[in-house]
Amino acid sequence: MAAKKTRHVCVLLPDKQHLDCTVGVKARGQEVWTSTLRQLGVGDLQVFALAVLRDNEYIFVDLDERLTKYFCKRWTRESPMVPYILFLRIKFYVESGLLLMSSRVQQLYYAELRQKLLLSQSPHQEALFFLLAALALQAEVGDHRETNDEEKCGCDFLPEDYFPSWLIKRRGRDYVLQNVGLLHAELRGEASSRAVLRFIREASRLQDAALTLYRMRQDKKSRKSSIFLGVAMTGVHIYQEINGIHQILLDFSWNDIDSLTFQGSKFEIVSSGSLCIPKLVYHSPSAFHSKHILMHIRDSHRLHFSTREAAIYVQHLEDMEAGCCYRESYICDTTALKQRLRNILSSMSDCSAAEEAEEDEGTPSETPSCWSQMTSKRSCGWMKNLLMTLLMCRGWLRCCLACQWMGLWC
């Protein structure tokens, strides 16, 4: 009897680990999925699915289909030395990590979001990147290490591991290191598991993180794909790539979509929510892509409505918790702030000197004017002492707020 033909499949995980499994040449996706669950020690991966890389895009595998459909003729030939590669990817995004029942699933979800953060192109959400970096540091390295040198605050990590390249180029490494260190210090005492959950919640606010993007063409004959269809937790988004940045064009909630159909590579979206654009027609790379994109959208739509009540309940719990633990953090350029404060103190000194000179000259004035001068002088001296105290005790953020309160900062 001839030996049964087998194939070696390698499943790459979001945390850069991998799982190996051996299946028959006629195996379906379900066999690899079962092996993946067993090796991870979980009963359900909930929001994850197996994906194959096709034309530089991740296409989710239908577990009922044979693997030969995804690897084509290579699968039926003699087994090569290099294994066949599948990816464990997030298929359905959630707003809260509390909806993920397993800590292992939470860690995998966090790991993939961490990688997507580095590729994000959302310059209008710059402040959010700093918060996410601080949460990631708290989750991965624990509490911030104290240092007496403020300029070296936060120098124990590489910005490239936590920020997209465009942000580092815009702000500079020193600015990133210093301010993330300050935000990280504010998280002292927070458990790693809680930092992971907060990271998941905050990352869902990024415009292009919690979604799966598929390239589309507006015209079938067009060679360049400048349109992206994004499958998100709340619906379908349409983006256009302009100068390397994804600009959102249309945002369809699940209730806005009447129907989704495909014929070959043509992909149609019929919407009732937009009266100006009742139907959109795009073209995917192939009929294979269109079929799997449609399947992904339908599965996401079904999951959204089946978990809606649980998501609302979890959101209510998180809102209550956030109300009890309210905290604000500020990012500022301390070098510029120091110079601005010195200028303010200098002008205050000049003001005091001028008032003292007027008093020495004995210029007569009415009682209201004398009272005004006395009040101005006392206020000037009080503000000067306050700012000097703040300036000497490394309280730059408090100093900035004090200036705002006194109307000296715009």
Secondary structure, 3 states (H helix, E strand, C coil): CCCCCEEEEEEECCCCCEEEEEEECCCEHHHHHHHHHHHHCCCCCCCEEEEEEECCEEEECCCCCECHHHHCHHHHCCCCCCCEEEEEEECCCCCCHHHCCCHHHHHHHHHHHHHHHHHCCCHHHHHHHHHHHHHHHHHHHCCCCCCCCHHHCCCCCCHHHCCCHHHHHHHCHHHHHHHHHHHHHHCCCCCHHHHHHHHHHHHCCCCCCCEEEEEEECCCCCCCCCEEEEEECCEEEEEEEECCEEEEEEEEEHHHEEEEEEECCEEEEEECCCCCCCEEEEECCCHHHHHHHHHHHHHHHHHHHHCHHHHHHHHHHHHHHHHHCCCCCCCCCHHHHHHHHHHHHHHHHHHHHHHHHHHHHCCCCCHHHHHHHHHHHHHHHHHHHHHHHHHHCCCHHHHHHHHHHCCCCC
